[in-house]
Amino acid sequence: MSTESTPTEAPEPRAERVSRALVRDVVLPDGAGTLALVTIDNGLDHTKPTTFGPLGIASLHEALAGVQARVAAGEVQAVAVTGKPYFLAAGADLSQIASVTGRDAALALGRGGHAAYELLHTMGVPTFAFVNGVALGGGLELALNCDYRTVASDVRALALPETGLGLVPGWGGAYIVPRLVGIEKALDVILTRPATNKPFNAAQAAEIGLMDTVLDAADFLEESIRWAARVLSGDVVVERRELDDQATWDAVAAGARRRLDAVVHGSRPAPYRALDLVAAARTATREEAFAAEDVALADLIMSDEMRASVYAFGLVSGGKKPVGAPDRSLAQPVTRVGIVGAGLMAAQIALLFAQRLGVPVVMRDLDSERVAAGLGAVRSTVERLTSSGRMTEGTAARLLGSIHGTTDIHEFASCDLVIEAVTEILDLKKRVFAELETIVSPTTVLATNTSALSITAMAADLQHPERVVGLHFFNPVAAMPLVEVIHAEHTSAEALATGFAVAAKLRKTAVLVADRPGFVVNRLLVLLLGVIVDAVENGTPVEVADRALRPLGLPMPPFELFDLVGPAVGLHVLTSLREDLGDRFPRSPGLEKLVADGTRVVLPAPAKGLPKPVDPAIQTVFGEPREGALDEAGVLDSVLTALTVEVGHMLEEGVVATPQQIDLCMILGAGWGFHLGGITPYLDRTGYSERVLGRRILPDGVANVPA
């Protein structure tokens, strides 16, 4: 098949936002001498984070070299680095990294950072990092290359996220962190937390030894200067832990490698390169370790996985400004929210609205038992948050007081927004909306959380179908950052704007999607699951099919995904999509029997955080494996071919405005990794888009190393 549109050329990278290193002298208290305070500042406001590109690194190198000359002359007794308000530095400038065209330039980028940062290590006097704000990647490494580190108590983002972006901590982090905090904690910093996007806050970083002391944010700089003087005088002594012994080091590294193999399956190189660097850090000299970081960084900068990761990062960052959203001034005020239904999704949606919008929420169901179960689910979640310290007792009481349950549909009369979250049966949803229309005010927006059904059909018999909009949340509602905002045939600009405004207040990323079957995420995910099950129906062993997608490095194998969404739900959506879109979505008698019998499809995970394998016992439902059936490579090829075909159809149908919106949905709604860039960069770089569609989907160089 082919599509009419052709990708244009990749846009030119933006110019570097140069971060300058500004030096001023500070007289230390108690006669401790002069401290040269180096402030990193790009001259822009807090909406433009401080980052390092080649020019910024050159500025830092020049400033530190000048300070070192003054140290040699006896003019300076200590050196400190800090940042503009809210930031030390947010790391390397990713746009500059992604524009590197050759390995020599990539190698120079790593060496330049090392050369500048090494001046802090060889300054000749004690060096300090006063971490006043966000310190990510190269920003945190700037602090790590200093002798001592203070951190403001309100800092909430300290991390080395590089492996999640297709890179390694390349300016000293892979060497310094394991020697500073121990190899086990270092691997949490470098591998585990980037995979789950969980930075440290100030207290957590100090607890493991990344930071030396936490100081009050109100007078952080003054207190840091006083603390530095006390270090110089000997009143404060910072103890450093001994290196882990070689046996411990090797055992932890080997365990981490086994875990990577079980979770990542070699789908991306960055975590493995980072682990290699950490494993060697105990015995390598500083010079050897930094040279190895330079090589790893250069190799990864010139990899498609890294370019796709930077592309994905840009999509997620830009998602705060939704493509195609109406003027926000058209949005209706929302002061009270109604939820039709009190099931699992309804309870989650109710709690989210109460938390983020701070408005009263009423859940309605057919009988008091269902209402009580929904309120009980809300209460259990709130109690869990309170007991874990993530919510105060006062906040919990306010939330529970703001969510009300009822069997009386007339309580929706005063709601500005009513969301239906009942069973996925079109006629039922139509009846719900028809009844609501006789109760709510003329300006009330009616929303549906349907995962696949036609919203246009749902609203067809209403007097005012223009008030109906789709708000498709993903499970678990609190954690999943995506909301698909669905524009049905008659949806008004006001209803659509209200959907986007609500999503923003809920701190979700909203993507505008046309009213087509399955929208984006479910259309592709359910197709993937359908192709997997179809391979099993045609003789591929279930265990082979379950392993087939490992080269993609997805969040979980296919049968675990079936288990997560519920086989009954998956079957229902698969059936619905087949009715609407045809035999591209295959029928599976085996899956139908599994659902009818209530059979569990996966075994327990072998360890916490590892995938749940398919239960081989379900093979009996599909019959014996057959000779000549698809092997792992064949199943993977079938899945990728089917996904490519479907992406082509979705773009032709105008399901979303651009391929980038499909990628954003798959990243935020399906949890697909940055290394894939969502989906279209992977289809481009593996040749599927050209083989199946006759063209690339994205321009060459947008999410890959240009040819």
N, C-alpha and C positions, 0 to 999 in steps of 0.2 A: 504494500500500500504506500501511498505518498500523501503528503499534505501540501497545501498551497504555500504556506509561509516558509520563508527561508531565513535562517539566522543571519543577522547582520554581523559586522566585525565587532570584536571585543572593544569595549570603551577604553580610552586612555586612562592610566592610573592618575589619581589626584596627586598634586604636589605634596611633598612632605611638610607636615606641620612641625616646624623645627622647634625642638625643646632646647632652650638655652640654659647653660650652667652659670648662674650668677653668684659671685663670691663677695662676701662681706666679713669683716672681722668682728668678733664678739669677745669682750673682755670677760674671762671666766671669774666666778666669785672666789673669794678666799685666796687671792693671789696666785691662782693656778695657771695664769698666763693667758695667751690669746688662742682662741678657737677660730679657725677659718670655716665659716658656714657656707656651704654650697647649696643653693636652692635651684631645683629643676623646675623650669616654668616655660610653657609654650606661648605665654602671653595672651591666651584665650580664656574664656570663662569656663565654669565647671561642666558645661555640656560638651566640651571638647577635651577629653582626657589627655594628659601628658603621655606621650609615647616617644620611643627612640627609633629614628631612622638613621641612615648614614651621617647626615649633617648634624643631628643631635648628638650622636656618639662622638663625632669629631669635636663638637663644642665642649662636651664633658671632658674629653681627653686633654684638650688645650687648657681648660680651667684647672684640672687636677695636676697637670704637669707644672703649671705656674705656681700652684700652692706647694708642690713638692720642692720647687726651687727655694721658696721662702722658708720651708721647713729646714732645708740644708743650711740656710743662712741664720737659723736660730730665731726667726721672727714668729714662728707658729708652734704651739705646743700640742695642738689637737686639731683634727679635721672632722667635720660632720656634714652629712648630706641630708636634705629634706626636700619637700615639694611645695607646690602652690596649694591653696586650700583644697581639701578633699582628696588629694592625690600625692603619693610619692611618685609613682609612674605606673602606667597600666601596661607596661611591657613594650615589646618591639612594635613598630608600626607595620601592621599586617599588610596594608596596601603596598607598602614599599617592598616587603618580602615577596609578595605574590607577583611583583613586576620584575623580579630578577630573571634575566634571560639566559644566564650561563653559570656553570658550576664555579668558575673562578670568582665571579662576583658574589656568589653565595658563600664561598669560602672566606672571602674578604669581609663579609658581614659578620661572621662569627669571630674572626680574628680581631676585627676592630673593636667589638664589644669586650672581648677578653683583655685587649691591650689597655683600654680605658679603665676597666674595673680593677685590673691588676695594680694600678697605681694606688688604689685604696689599701691594698694588701702590703705594698712595699713603700708606703708613704714615709716611714721613719719615725712617726709618732702615732699614738692611738687614733683610730678612726671610728666614727660613730655614725649610725643611721638613725635619724629621728623620723620614724615612720608615722607621718601625720594623717595618712589617708590610704586609699587603694594602692596596693602593691601587688601587681600581678606579673608573672613571667619575669622578664628582664628587670622589671621594677623591684620585685622581691629579691632577685639576684644581686641588684645593686646594693641592697641592704646586707645580704649574706656575705658579700665580699668585704664588708667592714668588720672591724674587730668586735664591736658592741652594737646592740640594737635596742632602742626604746620604741614603744608603740602607743599611740593614743587609745584610750579606752573605748572610743566609739568606732574604731575601725572594724569593718565587717567583711572585708574582702582582701585576704592574703592567700595567695595561691600560686602554684606553678602549673598552669593549665595546658602546657605545651603539647602533651601527648594526646589531648583531646582535639588539638588543632593540626595534627599531623607532623609535629615537631618534637624536639627534646629540649629540656632546659639546657640551653647552649652557651650560657655565659657564666658557668661555674656551678649551677644548681645541682647537676647530676653528681658532682664530686663533693661539694661542700655539705649538702644536706645530710647524706648518710653518715658522714664523719661527725656532724654536729649533733644529730638527734638519734643516731642508730639506724641500721639498715631497715628494720621492720617499719618504723614510723616514716622513714624516708620513702619507702615504696607506697605508703598510704598517700603521702604528699604528691608523689610524682606519677603514680599509676592509678590508684583507686579513686581518689577524689576528683581528678579530672574527668574520669569516666562517668561520674555521677553529678558533676558540676556543683561540688560542695566546697567552697572556699572556707578557710579558717577565719574566725573572728579574732580579736586581739587576745582575749583570755585563752582561747584554745591554742593559739600559736605560742604563747608564752608557756603554757602548760607542757608542751612537748619539747620546748627548747629552741624554737625558731626565733623567738624574741626573748630578750633578757629581762625586761621589766615593762609593766603596763602602767602608764601615767595618765592622770586625769586629763580629759580632752580640753577642759576650759582654759588651762594655762600650760598646755602641753610643751610648747617650745621652751618656755622659761624653766619648767621642771626638768626637761631633758638636759638643758645646759647645766643646771645645778647637779643633776645626776652624773653627767660627764665629769664635772669638776671633782666629785667625790670618788669617781673611779681613778682619776689622775692622782688624787691625794692618797689613795689606798684605803679610804674609808669604806668603799664598796669593792668587794672582790667577787667576780663572776666565775663560778666553778664550771668547768667543762667536763662532760662525761668521757670516760675512756672509750677507745674504739672497741666495738664488738670483736670478739676473737674470731679467727679465721673460720673455724668450724661453724659458728653461728651465722657468720656472714654468708658462707657457701650454702648452708641449709636453707636460709630464708630466701636467697636468690633462686635456688632450685625450686622451692615451693611456689614462688611467684611465677616462674616459667611454666610450671605445670598448670597453674591457674590461668595464665594467658592462653595456653594451648586449649584449655577447656572452654574458654569464653570467647576469645578473639579468633582462634583458629587460623592464625596467620593472615587474616583479612586485611591487615594494615601494618606497616613496618614500624611506625613510631614507638609503640609501647615496647617492642622487642629491642629496638636500638637504645631506648632509655634504660631498660633493664640491663643490657650489656654494659653500659657506662657505669651504672650503680654497682654492678657485680665486680667491676674492676677497680672501683674507687678505693678500696682498702689498701691495695698494694701499689697502685700507680702513684707516681710523683704528680705534683700539681701541674707541672709542665706537660707531662704525658697525658694526664686526664683532660686538660684543656685542649690539647691538640686533637684528642679523640672526639671531644665535643664538636670541634670545628668541622671535622670530617663528617660526623653523623648529621650535623645541621645542614651542611652543604648538600649531602645526598638527599635529605628529606625535602629541602626547599625545591629541589629539582624533581620531586615526585608528584604524580597526578593526585595521590591521596591528600597531600598537603594543600595543593591548589583547590581541590574540591572542598576541603575543610575551611579554608579562608572564604571561599564563595558561600558556604553554608553559614558561616559566622556572620557574614555581611547580610544574608537574607534574614536571619534571626534578629540582628540588630535593627535592620530597616523595617521589620515587621510592625514596629510601633506606629508606623505611618501606613495604614492599609491602602492597598491599591484599589481604586474605584469606590472608596467610601464617599457617601454624600456629605455635604457640608454639615458639620456637627451642630450648627445652630438649628437645624431642622429637627433634632432629636426631641422627643417628648420627655418632660420631667417624670422621673419614676420615684414615687414616695411610698408605694406599697406594692408588694409583689405577691401574685398567686401562683401556686403550683398545683396542677391537676394530677393527682396520683400521690401515693406515699410510699412507693417502692424504693429500691436501692438508689437509683439515679435521682429520683425526686428528692429524697432526703439529703443527698449530697449537694444537689443544686440549691435547696433551701438554705442549708448551712452556709454555703459560699455567698449567697446573696445577703444573708444576715451579717456575715463577717465583713464583706468588702463594701457593700452599699450602705450598711447601717440602717436599713429600713425594716419595717415589720413585714413578715412573710407568713402567709397562710397556706398550709397544705390541706388538700381536700381529697378524700377517697370515699368509696361507696359504703363502708361500714366502719364502726368504731375500732374493730380489731386491727384492720389495716392501718388506720390512722395512728393507733397506739404503737404499732410496729415501726412506722415511719418516724414518729417522735422518739421512740426508743433508740433507733439507729442514730439520730442526731445527738441524743444525750450520750450515747456510748462514745461517739467520736469526740465530743467535747470533754468528757471525763478522761479519755486517753490523752488528749492534748494537755489537760490540766495536770494530770499526774506526772507527765514527762517534763513539766516545766515550760512548755511552749505556749501556755495560755494562763493568764492570771485567773484567780477565783472570781474577781470582779467582772472580767470580760466574759467568762463562762456564764455567769448569772445573767448578764445582759443579753447574751446570745440566746440562751434558753428561754428567756422571757420574751424575746422578739419573734419567736417561731411558734405559731399557733396551729393546731390541727382541728379539723372539722369534717362533718359529713354533709354540711349544708352548702350547696353550691352558691347560694345567694351571698355568701360572705366575700365572694369575688367582686361584688358590685362596686366597691370603692378602690379596686386595684387599678393601677396605671399600666401594669404589664402582667399578663397571665401566660404561663408556660405550661403546655401540656406535656406530660411524661408518662403516658399510659402505654399499654401493650401495643406492639407494632402491628396493628390491624387497621387498615385504611378506613373502613366503615365506622369503626369505633371512634377514631380520631375525628371523623367528620361529624359524628353525633355530638362529641364533646364541644367542638367549635360552634355548632348550630345552637346548642343550649347556652353556651357562654354569650353568644351574640345577643341573646334576649335579656341578659342580666347586666353586662358591663356597660360603661359609658361609651359614647361615640368615639372618644379619643383613645380608648384603651387599645394598646398593641397586644395582639395575640401571637404567641410564638410556639413553635413546636420543636421538640428535641428529637424528632425522628432521625433515625440513622440511615434510612435509605428510601423511604416512601416519597411519592410526589406531593409536594406542598401545594402546587397548583391544583391538583385534584382534591386535596384536603380542603381547600378553601373555595372550591368551585361553586358550591350551592349557597354560599353566604351572601348576605346583602352588601357587605363591605369586605370583599376579599383583599382589598388593598391594605388592610390593617394586619395581614398575616405575614410573618417572617420566620425563617428557620434559624434556630440557634442550636447547632449541634455540638454538644459537649462530649468529652471523651472520659472514659472511666480509667482511673479514679479522677473525679472531677476536680478535686483540690490540687492534684499534682500535675495533670496534663495541661500544658499551656495554650492549647489551640481551641478556638471556637470557629467552626465553619458557619458563616453568616450567609443564609441561603435567600437569594432573590427569586421569588416565585414570579409567575407571569404577571400578576397584578399588584405585587408588593409596591407600596408607595415609597417615595424618597423619605418621608417622615418615619415610617415603620423601619426602614432599612437603617436610617441614621440612628434611631433609638437602639437597634440591635448593636451597632458598632459602639455607641456611647456606653451601653451597659457592659459590653465586653471589655472596654478600656477600664472602666471603674472596677471590674472584677480582676484586673491585671492580667488579662488574657490577650494573646495575639489573635486578632480576627482576620480571616481571609474571606473575601467575597467569592461566593461560589454560585453558579447557576443551578436551577432546579432540575438536575439530571440524576438518574438513578445512582444511589450510593454516594453521590457527591464526589469527593476526591479520595479521602483515606479509605473508606470502606469499599469503594469500588475497586481499588487496587489491592488492598489487603485480602479481601474475600476472593478476588480472582486468584491471587497467589495460593491461598489455601485450597481453592477449588482445583487448581492444576496439580497441586501436591496429592490430593486425595484421588484425583483421576488417574495419576500414575500408579497409585496403589491398586485402584480398581482394575488396572490393566496389567497387573502382575509384578510391579516393583515391591519388594519387601518394605514393610512400614519403617523399619529401622534405617534402611537405605534412603528412603524418601525424607525421613526426618533429619538425616545428616546432609542432604543435598545442598542446602542453602548456606552451609558454613562459610564458603568463600566470600559471602556478602558481609559477614560479621553483624548480623541482625541482633536485636536485643534478646531474642529468644527463638528457639527452633519452632517449626510450624505447628506441631501438635501441642506444644505448650501454649502457643498463641490461641489455638482452638480452645484449650482448657480455660484460658484466662477470659476470653469473651463468652464462653459457654457454648458447647457444641450445638445446643438448640438454637441459640441466637445466630451462630454462624450459619447453620443450615437454613434458617428462616431468611437471612439476608441473601445467601447464595441462591435460594429458590426465587426470591423476589427479583434479583438481578437477572437471572436466566429468563424469567417471564418478560422482563422489560428490554433486555439487551441481546437475548438469544443464546445460542449454544456455546459461545465463547466462555460462558460460565457453566461448567459441566454438572450434570446430575450425578449423585453418588448414592446408590442403594446402600452401600456399606455405612456411610455416614448416617443415612436415615435410620438404619437399624441401631447404630450406636446411640442415637438420640432417643429412639423409642424404648430401648432397654435401660437407658440411664447409665451407660457404661463410662467409667472414667478412662480417659485416653492417655494419661501420663503417669509415670511413677514419681515418687518423691525425689527431690534433688539430692544428689549424693553428698552435698555439703552446702552450707549457707552461701548464697550468691552464685551457685553453679546452676546450669540449665537443668530443667526436668526432662528426662528422656521419655520418649514414647513407650507405652507399655506394649511389649511385643505380643502380649496375649490378644490384642485387638486384631491381629492378623487373621484370626479365624473368621471374623466377620466379613473380610474381603476375599477369603479363599486362599489357597496356596499360591506362593510366588510362582511365576512362570518364567521359563527360560526365554531369553531374548527380550525381556522387558527392559525398560530404561534403567541404566545405572545412575550413580550420583551425578555424573557429568551430564547425562541425558536429561535427567529431571531438572537440573539447574538451567540447562538450555531451554527446555520447554517453558519454565517459569519466566525467564528473561525475555523470551520471544513473545509470550502472551502479554507481559507487562508493557513491552514496547508497542505492540499493536494497540493496547488499550490507551496508552498515553497519546498515541497518534489520534485515536478517535476522540479523546477528551479535548484535545486542542482544536480539532476540527469542529466539535460541537460547541466550543466556547464555554466549557465548564468553568474555566478560569481565564483570566486575561492573558497570562503568560506562562511558559513552562516553569518560571521561577516560583510561581504560586503553587504549583504541584509539588515542587521540591520542599517549599516551606511547610506545606501540609504534612508531608511524609516525615519531615524532621520533628515537628512539634506534635503531630497527632498520632504518629506510629512509632516515634522514638528511633527512627533510622539514623544511623551515625553520620557525623559530619564528613567522614572519609568517603562516603558515597555521594555527598553533596545533595542528599535527598534521594533522587533516583535518576534524573536525566543526565547528570554528569557521568554516572557509571555506565548508563546505556551508550553514551557517546564514546567513552574511552575504551569500552570493550567491543565496539564496532556494531552493536545491535541496532542502533538507530539508523545507521547507513545501510545495513543489510536488510532491515525490515521496512523502514520508512523511506529509504532512498536518500537520506540526508541526515546531517547532524541536527540535534534539537537545539543546542546552544552554540553560539559562535566559538570557533577554536580559540583557546586561550582564556575564556571566561572562567572555566572551572577545571582547567587542565594545563599542563606545560605545553605551550603552543608548539606546533610542528615546525 
